[in-house]
Amino acid sequence: MQTLLFLTIALPLAGAVVLLVGGRRTDAWGHLLGCATVIGACACGAVLFTHLLRLPAERRTVHEVVFTWVPVGALRVDFGLHLDALSVCFVLLITGVGALIHIYSIGYMAHDPGRRRFFAYLNLFVAAMLLLVLADNYLGLYLGWEGVGLASYLLIGFWSHKPSAATAAKKAFIVNRVGDMGLAIALMVLFATIGSVTYSTVFAAVPHMTSNTLTAVGLLLLLGACGKSAQVPLQSWLGDAMEGPTPVSALIHAATMVTAGVYLIVRSGPIFNQAPAAQTAVVTVGAITLLFGAIIGCAKDDIKKALAASTMSQIGYMVLAAGLGPAGYAVAILHLLTHGFFKAGLFLGAGSVMHAMGDETDMRRYGELRKVLPITFVTFGLGYLAIIGVPPFAGFFSKDAIIETALNTGGLKGFVLGGAALLGAGITAFYMTRVMILTFYGRARWTEKATQTYPHESPATMTAPMIILAAGSIGAGALLTIGNTLPHWLEPVVGHHEAAHVVPAWMMTTTALGVVAIGVAVAVRMYAGRAINQVASEWVSGLTVAARNDLYGDAFNEAAFMRSGQALTKGLVSVERRGIEAAVDAIAATVALMSNVLRRSQTGFARSYALSIFVGASLVVATLVMVRLR
């Protein structure tokens, strides 16, 4: 089993190396190798999962030390891999959904001259994410963390000939570096306090750490999670990341990058459990972000950016749940897994629509596509029903579980968090219904001239993964929740928690469905059967303008960080020029002046030098005589 654990990462990593080093010699079959390596990793993950199923709950682990990585002084870190009930969930999601996205990319990137390089980057992305979730220590996680950041930079900017894509890649990279500094400093604090960054050692030492240290580490880990998972205040990169090819968007949003922050928080549960202030920060960030993303999604006309705002919101739900501690860890992972199916399906469906519409992303130029894209319409529609939480689709089970857990927290906290989650569900129903109506219903707002061809259904390599993901959107929620399957499975890692029932389940479910129904009804009332420009003119308001501008996230970052950073830099430059450089220049000027004075004493005449020697020797002798006489 240890060999399979290593192969799970090694296969996609080897695929990336072969495709990058092999160059154009691998163009003809590079896409096939890229798919094969991820499918192989998925097979390894399935075998490992089967192995864990046969073990008693308390022994469901596979551990391997590959080599001694960092034997430096007091710091000794092994390059170790650890598979348990939590990490295997991510392995199956990353490789399973990742394999479907790879297959979809065969058709989507068929005519792109850089297709082989694209598959190499996809393989690298998958390998880095697998290392992130399989490492047995924070340093190994950090290596995968940075690998994911590199791969996202390469993929978001894949079409770097477009200035917008190059800018988006740089933006994602820089914003993520802010979060990465938080994670890096957290590792330094842990090593300085404990002398180790291995999970088992760190978690065993948590009861002996001070509350201030635990709070500091928890907040630093949250900063790292905010960067990777696009949570407030580091959310601004996610919408721009849509400049990359659509399969990249699906991989980032469903199976890899944005789920990394949720994994970090849940994996670090023992730290957050002992740091109430850090837990409060986590739930606050989650609650704000789920509303933040939902409001932005209401005003986006670009189909991919509307879905990106949706991802920000849905990850906010997961972060909120993870911040509730042992009561919320399992439901956070439940929503992460169901989200992986329906969000990947929605993004691939959006890519199918773009493929049919000549890469047009503006939903105002769609309409009536259900008649010409029947498979895309059905699969996208099933993902839509899942994300808004209609029973018996996957999102109903996972999102309602988060709302129920938040409400059952009790008191004012439960009311605020549960209310935010319910409001987010209603807004989600509104903007996703808007996406459905603008894309698939109403009159056709496109022409053959505008799309360069008559819209047509995508090839089988694209529709087959969409159908499989749609099936997951239907059944994944029930499969994971019947008999508390997932909570029992995760119990050895996240612990057991008996949830209080402040609000009866039937009342919560009825309320949530009522809120969703209101959101759908409002969207239908506004957009069904009406001219799009008429609706837009009616609803241009301060909030709409703010939402179209991503609630001024970029403006805030510019004012709070960029301009203050520029001012600090100018101040430091001024100090350097007027202080440090001035002092250095003064010293240099003094040395130059002394040199000029000394240079004048060098005449080149031997008699002058002899006189100087005689005078000096006389002074020495006179001094010695005076000392002697005393």
N, C-alpha and C positions, 0 to 999 in steps of 0.2 A: 504493500500500500504506500510506503514511503516513496517508492519509485514513481508511482502514479501521481503522487502529490507534486513531485518535482516536475514531471512531464506536463502537468496541467499548465504551468507557467512556461516551461521550456519550449513547448510546441509553437505557440504564437510568437514567442520571442525569436525562435529560430526562423520562422517564416518571414518576420520583418528583416532579419539580418540577410537572409538569402535574397530577398527581393531588392533590398537596397544595395548590397554589394554586387549582386549579379547584374544589375543595371538593365540595359535594353535587351540583353540576351534572354531575359525572363519575361519580356513583354507578352509573348504569345500565350503563356500559361500561368503568369503571375497571379491572376485573379483566382484561378483554380487552386493554386497552392495556398493563397490567403484564406480561402474558404475551408480547405481541408484541414489546416492547422487548428482553426477555431472549432470545427466540428470534432476533431480529435480531442481537443481540450474538454469539450462538452461531454464526450464519451468517458474520459477519465473522471470528470466530476460526477457523472451518473454512477460509475462503478464505486467511487468513494462514498457517495451518498448511500448506496445499497449496503456497503460495508458498515457504515455507521448505524443503519437501521437494525442490523443484527446484533449490535452491542447493547448492553444495559445502559440506561440513561446516564449514569454517573461515569461511564467509561467511554463515552462517544467522542473520542479524540484520536487524531493521527498526528504524530509529531516527528519532525525530521530536522536534524542539524546537518546542513549541507557542508559548511566549513566554518572555521574560526575567522571572523570578519575583521573585528577591530580589537586586537590585543595591545592597547596602548595604556601604560601605567595602570591606574586603578580602574580604567574603563575596559571591560571585556564584553564584547557583543558577538554572539554567534549569528551567522546567517541561517536562521532557523525558520521553518515553516510549520504552521499549526492549523489543523483543520478541526473545527468543532461544529456544534449545532448552528451557531450564528454564521460562521464564515462559509459553510457549505451552502447556505441559502443564497449568499452573494455569488458564489462560484457558479451555481446552476443558473442564476439570473444573467450574470455577465456572459457566460459561454453560450447559453441557450438563446437568449435574445440577440446576443452579439452574432451568433452564427446565422440567424435569420436576416439580420441587417447586412451581413457579408453577402449572402445569396442575393438579396434584393439589389445590392450595389452592382452585381454583374450586369443586370439590365439597365440600371439607372446611369452607370458610368460607361456604358458600352462604347460610346463614340468619343470619350475623352482621351486625348493622347497621353495623359499622365495616369491612366488607370492602374498600372502596376505599382507606381509609387503610392497611389491612394490606398491600395490594399496593404502595402507595407506599413503605412501609418496606422491603418485600422488595427493591424496585428499588434503593433507596438502599443497602441491604446489599451487593447484587451490584456496584453501581458502585464503592463504596468498596473492596471486595476486589480488583476489577480494577485500580484505581489502585495499590493496595498492591503487586501483583505486576508491574505494567508500568512503574512509575516507574524512571528511570535513576539515581536518587540516594536517599540515606537520608532526606532531608527530604520528598521526594515519598512515599516509603514511609511515613513517619511521619504524613503527612496522611491517607493511606488507612487506616493503623493506627487513628487516632483516629476516622475515619469509621465503621469497623467497630465500634468500641466504642460509638459513639452509636447506630448502628442496632440493635445487640444490646440496648442499654438500652431502646429504644423497643419492640422486639418481645417481649423477655422480659416486660416490664411491660404488654403490649398490653391484657390484661384487668385493668387497674389497679384496677377496682372490688373485686377480691379482694386483701385485705391481703397474702396470701402472694406474689402476683405482684408487687406494688409493692415488697415487701421484697427479693424475689429480684433484681429489676432493679437496685435500689440496690446490693445486695451485689456483683453482677457488675461494675457500673460502678466501685465503689470498689476492689475487689481488682485489677481491671485497671489502675487508675491507679498502683498500686504498681509493677507491671511496666513501665508506660509511662514512669515516671520513670527506670528503668534505661536504656531506649532513648534517652530524651531526653539523659541525661547522657553516654551513649556518643557521641551526635552532637556534643556540646560538646567532648568530649575529642578526637575526630577533627578538628574544625575548629581547635582550639587547637594541635594537633600538626602537621596537614598544611595547614590553610587551605582545605579543601574537604570536601564530603560526597558528591561524585559517585563512583559505584562505580569507574569506570575509574581515576580519580585516586587514590582510597584504596587500591585493590588494587595499583596500581603502586608506591605508597609503602610498602607493608607490609614489604618486605625491609630498609628503612632505619629502621624503627621499633624502639624498644627492646622487650625481652621483657616488661618490666613494663607498658609501655603497652598492648601487644597483649593481655596477660593481663587487664588491667583492662577494656579494651574488650570482650573476649570474654565476661567474666563479666557485664558490664552488658547485653550483647545477650542472654545466656542468661536474665537476669532478665526482660527484656521478653518473651522467648519463653515463659517459665513462666506469665506472666500470661495471654497470649492462648490458649495451648494447654493451659491447666489442668494444669500439671505441678507436682509438689511443689516448693516449699511454697505455691504460689498456686493450688491446685486446688479450693478449697472452694466456689467459685461455681458449678461446672458442674452438680452435682446439683440445686441450687435453680433453675437456669435452665430446668428442665423445666416450670415454671409457665406458660411461654408456649405458644401453640398448637403442635401437633405439627409442622406444616411448618417452623416456626421451628427446632425442635430438629433436624430433618433438615438444614436449611441450615447451621446453626451447626456441627454435628458432622461433616458429610460434605464440604461444598464450600467453606466460608468460614472462619469465625473460628478454629477450633482448628487449622486447617492453617497459619495465618499464622506461628506460631512455628517450624514445621519449615522453611517457606520462608526465614525470616530466617536460620536457622542455615546452611542449604545455600547460600544466596546469599552469605553472609559466609564461605564456606569458606576463601578465602585468608587471612583473619585467624585462624581457628581452626587452620588447618594449621601456623601459626607460633607457636601458643600452646598447648603441650601441657597446661599446668595447666587452661586453660579447656576443652580437649577432655575431659579427665578429669572435670571437673565436669559436662559435658553427658552423658556416658555414665552417670555416677552418678545424675543426676536421672532419666534415661530408665529405667534398671534399677529404681530404687526405685518410680517411678510406675507402671510396667507391672504390678508386683506389688501395689502399693497399690490401684489401680483394680480389679484382678481380685478381690482379697479382698473389697472393698466390694460388688462385683457379686454375690457369692455370697449375701449376706444381704438384698438388696432385694426387697420384694414388689411395689413399684410398677414396672410394666413399663418405663416411660420412664426411671426412675432406674437400673434395672438396665442399660439400654442406655447411659445416660450414663456409668456407671462403666466400661462396656466401652470407650467412646470414650477415656476417660482412659488406660486401659491400652494401647489400640492406638496412641494418639499416643506413649505411652511407648516402644513398640517403634520408632517412627520416629525419636524423639529419640536413643535409644540408637544406632541405625544411623548417624544423622548425626554423632554424636560419635566414630565410628570413622574419620572423615576420608575421604579419597578412596575407600577401600574400601567405605564405607557410604553415600555420598551417593546413588548411583543406586538402591540397594535401599530406602533411606528413601523416595524419591519413588515407587518401584514400589508399596510398601505404601500410601502415601498415595493413589495413584490407585485401586488395587483397593478400598481401604477406602471411598473415595468412593461406589463402587457398592453394596457390600453393606451399609454402615451407613445410607446413605440409604434403601435398600430395607427394612431392618429398622425404621427409625423410621416410615416411611410405613405399613408393615405394622402397627406398633403403633397408629398413628393410625386405621387401618381397623378394628382390633379395638375401640378406644375408641368409634369412630363407631357400631359395632354394639351396644356394651354401655352406651350412655347415658353416655359419658365416664368410665366406671369404669376406674381404672388398677390396682387391686389384683388381682394374678394369682391370689390365693387365692379370688377370686370368679369365675374363668373356668372353664375345663375343657370338653373335648369340642367346642371351636369348629371343629375341622377339618371337621365334618359340615355346619355351617351357613355357614362362610366358606371355601369350597374354594380360591378364587383367592388369598385372603390367606394361607391355610395353605401353599400350594405356593410362593408367592413368598417368604414369610417363611422357609420351610424351606430354600430355596436359599440365602438370605442367611446362615442359620444354618450350613449346611455350608461356606460360604465363610469365615466368620469363624473357625471352629474349625480350618480348614486341612485339609479332606478333599480328596484329589485326585479329579478334576482342576479343582476350583473355585478361584476367584481367590486366596483367602487362602492356599492351599497353596503357591503359587509365591512369594508375597511374604513371608509370615511365615517360611517355611523358609529363604528367602534371608537374612533377618536373623539367624536362629539360626545358620546356617552361617557367615556373616561374623563373628559374634561369637566362635564357637568357634575359627575359623581365626586369630583374633588371637594365639592361642598363650599358653602359660604360665599363670600363676595368673589373670591378667586375663581371658584367653579362657575359662578354666574357670568363673570367677565370672559373667561376663556371659552366656556360653552357657547356664550352668545356670539363671540367672534367666529367660532367654528361654524355655527349655524348661519350667520350672515354670509360668511364666505361660501357656504354651500348654495345659498340663494343666488349670489352674484355669479358663481360658476355656472349654474344652470342658465342664467341670462346670457352670458357672453358666448358660451358654447352653443346655445340655441341660435344665437346670432350668426355664428360661424356656419352652422348647418344651413340656415335659410339663405344666407348670402351666396354660399357655394353651390348648393344642390337644388334650390327651389327658386321660384320667381321666374321672370322671363330671362331669356339668354341675353347677356350683356356683352357678348363677344361675337366676333366675326371670323371667318376663315382667313381673311387678310391679316387681321391682328395676330392670330395665333400661328400663322404660316401654314397651317393644315387644319383639317377638320378634327376636333377632339376625338380621341379614340382611347379605348381601354389599354392599360399597360400590359406588357408581355408576362408570361407565366412566371418568369424568375422574379418579378416584382409582386404579382398578385398572390402567389402561393404563400410567401411569408406573411402577407397581410391577412390571409384567411386563417393561418395558424394563430397569429396574434389575436385575431377577433375571437377565436375559440377560447383563448385564455381570458379575454375580457369578459366572456360569459361565465366560465366555470371556475376560474382561479379563486375567487372570493369564497364560494361555498366549500370548495375542496380544502381550503386552508383553515376554515373556521368550524366546520362540523365537528362536534365533540371536542372543541378547543384544541384542534390538532396542532396548530402552530404554537400557541402558548405553552402547551405541554412539551413540544419539541425544544423550544428555546429555554425552558425552565432551568436546565443545568448551567446555562451561561448568564441569563438575566435575572434569575431568581423567581421565586413564587410569590404571588401577591393576590390576596383575596379582595376583590374590588367591592367597595361599598356601593349600594344602590340607592342613592339619594333620589334619583328620578326613575320611575318605573320604565322598563325597556320599551313597552308598548307606547307609552306617552312620548318618549324621546323619538322613536321611529316615526310615529304619526306626525309629530312636529317637524321633523327633518324633511319628510316627504311633502308636507304642506308648504314649507319654505321653498323647496325645489320646484314644486308646481307653480308657485307664484312667480319665480324667476323665469320659468319657461313661458308662462302666460304673458308676462310683460314683454318678452322678446318677440313673441308671435304677434302681439298687438302692435308693436312698433315697426316690425320689418316685413311681416308676411303681406304680400299683395300691395306694397307701397313702393313708390320710387325711392331709390336709395338716396339721391341727392336731397329729396324732400325731408327724409328722416334726419339726415345730417344737419340740415339748416335749422330744424326744430331743436336739436339737442346740442348745438354749439354753446357751451357755457364755460365758466371758469374751470370747473372740475374736468370737463371733457378736454379742454386745452391742456390742462395739467396732466391728464392721463395720457394724451397723445405724446407728451414730452416726458413720459416715464416718471410722472410725479416729481419732475425736476431732480432726479437722482444725480445726473451728471452735473447740473448746476450746483447742487449742494457739495458734491465732492470737489468741484473746482473752487468754490468759495472757501470751504472748510479746510481742504487739504492742499490743493494745488497752489492757490494764491498764497496761503500762509507758508507753504513750503518754499515758494519763490521768494517771499519776503525774508524768511529765515536764511535762505541761501545768499540773498543780496547782503543781509546783515553780516553773515560770516565772511563773505568776500570783502566787505568794507573793513571788518576787523582785521582780516589778513593783510589787506593793502595798507591800511593806515597804522596798524599795530605791528604785526609780525614782520611784514615786508619792510616797513619803515625802520624797525629795529635792526634788521639785517643790513639794510642799506646804510644805516648810521655806523654800524660796526665796520662795514666795508670802507666807508668814507674815512673813518678814523685810521684804519690800517693804511689806507692810501696816503693820508696826510703824514703819518709817521714814516712811511716808506720814502716819501719825498724829502723829508728832513734828513733821514739817515743817508739817502742817496747823495746828498750834497757833501757829506763828509768823505765820500769816496772820490778823491781827486786823481788818483793814479800816480802821484809822486811818491817815490820811495822815501825821500827825506821827511815827508809829512807823516808817513806811517811810522818811521823810526822815532820821530819826536813823540808821537802818540804812545808808542811802547815805552819810551823813556819816562814820560810823565806818569803813565800808569804804574810802572814799576816803582817809581819814586814814591807815589802815594801808598803803595802796598808796604814799602819798607818803613815809611814814616809811621804808618799805622801800627806796624809790629813794634817799632821802637817805643811808641807811646804806651802801648799795652804793657810792654816789658817794664818801663819805668814805674808804672803804677803798682 
